[in-house]
Amino acid sequence: DVKKHAPDAILIVVSNPLDAMVFVAKQVTGFPRERVIGSAGVLDSARFRTYLAIAAGVSVEDVQAIVLGAHTDKDMVPITSTAMIGNVPVAKFLSPEKLNEVVENTKKGGATLTGLIGTSAWLAPGAGTCLMVEAIVRNQGRVLPCSVELQGEFGVKGAFVGVPVKLTAKGAESVYEFELSAQEKEAFGKSVAANTELMNIARGFLG
């Protein structure tokens, strides 16, 4: 129906399993990758920044950090190697052990919230999606972590995972690569593999 009634629409997918659903939406509509985007990375990265701020005892407004990969507790990849607090590497504030604790808290963040409120999160995902909509509608050129189809970026082709994306009136106008640590590359590869497995399952239902 979206393709029929709004052939030029930009789709923002929020349903789980997120990355697999972005794949399904793209397959069903046939839209180009810049117009089929998943919202999970914004939420995961916000949680990551919050846990970093709490651990370091600083304002979350001064934390720059991103989560890549799948939108699942097991396979998301919080990136510590490039995380900054006030333009200072986060390693200056937190020990490796504390950083690992922050990463684990980030991965468990969704499940922790669900356990506390008895249902899935709705406010934070909605707020994250609003940021994406605003960036597109107002042509802001914001760079936000979103799930899109990779076309060779990060050495991956055809998988749908969270990566830094420039959002404009065109949708996902650009995907930006950056250097990961060896450990992060390995984790990202496993994340891609997990998402590819989910995509293959979804493909079976599409026929």
Steps between C-alpha positions, in 0.01 A plus 500: 500500500784743577655439160163545329383814677833666586757380246747773596473443875795454733435206732622498859466151648467458877364144536713218636693302394606841372771429245312205349188715473696771316606228257138386459378856442761556231422169331124557500508861380799482270599846625869599475706465818494872576123481549480198732656568840489336843490708817668283764851646502384836633348335806790262566754782468301723736508224761873452444569872550287501813688209659833659408394828659387327819821299527721803439294739712453749218211655309361281224501811281880481487514133394546401136463126437328263260364147486539308174367167377184309581222629721513204738635463852751238391624645173503880532851648498558803728814669366740605776810565288361827360279601794576848631405714798546869430735414211715289734525122439275312739794282605633803690192483723430129534711188546469212250306306762257786553458543125416132466240542773348794312486294181320217679256742663426648158429159353266416789337843506186404312445184703562689824236757410252232397549329834437824689190620315359165393485583130722605213630856485290749308605853599870477412444319167239761412737784588777344292270457203392863535865607468523306174175642364607854587839450335330385179208742489720800580789379284738541794780274381533341843725197537315239706543124549234331286443157352545499122618258235878503473640517148866435572543727801692341788582220257139378499253474214131414520457487878281742697666635815539820697766740368556879495264648242452856375127575499368763259185560296623214280495259795819309578717710271841366608652225712823585681775252580763541769776287646405243763727321744581136429258388771225725364555374145458143622184588692360691202566200275310272739218754513476506121496119492217487754295750300565313177359188662184689599473645149514152352219387730293803398575434134341158539171659605506739204502210255 
